[in-house]
Amino acid sequence: MPFTAHLRKRESKSGITTYQIVAEEEAGFSTGKRKRFYRTVKGSKKEAEKAMRNFINELENRTFTKDSKIKVKDFMHQWLELYIKDQLSPTTVQHYVVQTENYIIPVFGDMYLQQVKNIDVQKWIFSLQKKSPLTGKPMAPKTIKNIFLNLSAAMKKAVMLELIPKNPCDNVTMPKLERFRPDVYSIEEVEHMLDCAKGTSMYLPLMIEICIGLRRGELLALKWKHIDFENGYLSVEENLVTVNNERITKAPKTQSGKRSIQIPATLLTLLRDTKTERKANDNDYIICQKDGSPYKSDSFTQKFRRFLEAQGLKHLRFHDLRHINATIMLSLGISPKVAQERLGHSSYQVTMDIYSHVLKKVEKEAADKLDEALFEKPSV
């Protein structure tokens, strides 16, 4: 929209003359209101008139920014507090905070918002590809993208607030995302792991993971009331996470996460025997510490890691047990749609994307069996 402007002459008590430029945008159609912008300049009226023309040019070309000396670290903290904290789940907010404090502020924190240029962001992305400031190892493209999106969203808000003329994160070249291939155990390795776990407190959680493939938070939130022993079903209704060292129970992130899963007979017997042995009540946690309290997320992950190390087993992330469950199901020819529902994926496509390599193997085996059944004649 076109802008108009005029000058207001001002004189201070000490006799210094300044001019305030008052620019107005044409009234908006929806609101009928004019939007005003101000700038104060020193000098002669002729100089002020020149500054006014430049000011109008900035406004009409959308390069205007409010006079601001806000540092990136201060703006990021304000952005998290005002626009993120109450809008997202506690765990997501915690991810934003960790990314901001560990990856963004150490690089850009002491710079003013208007100092951050596209080239600075691009160099930062390249540096993360080479080495993480925390581990010293190259960072995964997906992790880099998540951190970058944090900064980009904050800078987008700064543009909307007219603190910077444009987002320095626009048109940045990102590392190519790699197709995720989960690292899993073979059937023999799974059997060996379960044999090692017998007689320990890790046996029940490992059996649940291998047979059902819950997310960590879903496993830790399980109570005996979630087991239907009569019909052999497990209900996933809650997710237990740890935020700022405090346990928080919340509903699954998506509607598909809330689900009912048929329990294999061997696991159902183990659950029934465990409940009887503990003399547990319905509201007691299934996976719990000696005093009956639930585990904190990181504590349980460390417990799993110590178990692997003590038994001399190949390293796995705890989440990889979920991938093992999915891989076994698909390798046995179980429908991807059934796998999606049991895993609680938000869509069928998510299952297909993650496990496409397994499905290709299953498809090859199916083609070979079809060929054998139809065309390979037994020799006489």
Number of C-alpha atoms within 10 A of each C-alpha: 9 11 18 13 17 13 18 11 12 13 10 8 6 6 8 10 15 19 23 17 23 18 21 18 18 15 14 11 8 6 7 9 11 14 12 13 17 14 15 16 16 14 12 12 15 9 12 21 17 11 19 24 14 12 22 22 15 14 18 14 11 12 13 19 17 13 12 12 12 15 17 24 21 14 18 24 16 13 17 18 14 11 12 18 16 11 12 11 12 18 14 14 18 16 14 19 20 13 19 21 15 14 21 21 19 12 15 19 18 14 15 16 23 20 15 17 13 16 12 14 22 17 12 17 21 14 14 20 18 13 13 16 14 8 8 10 12 14 17 16 16 16 13 22 15 14 19 21 13 18 23 17 14 22 25 17 16 21 17 13 12 17 19 23 18 20 21 23 22 13 9 14 11 15 15 10 12 9 10 12 13 18 13 20 20 12 11 8 13 16 12 13 20 16 11 18 19 13 10 9 15 17 17 19 19 20 19 21 22 20 21 25 24 23 19 20 20 22 21 24 23 24 23 19 15 19 22 15 15 6 9 16 17 21 17 22 17 21 21 23 22 18 16 9 10 9 14 16 14 16 14 18 12 10 11 15 22 18 16 18 17 15 20 13 10 10 17 19 14 15 20 13 12 14 16 11 9 10 10 15 13 13 11 18 21 27 21 19 13 8 6 12 12 20 21 20 18 12 11 19 16 12 14 19 16 12 18 17 11 10 11 11 14 11 14 15 13 18 15 19 27 22 23 23 21 25 21 18 18 19 17 9 13 14 12 18 15 13 21 19 19 19 22 24 17 15 12 15 14 12 19 16 13 16 19 16 15 17 19 12 13 17 14 11 14 13 12 11 12 12 11 12 10 8 8 10 8 6 4 3
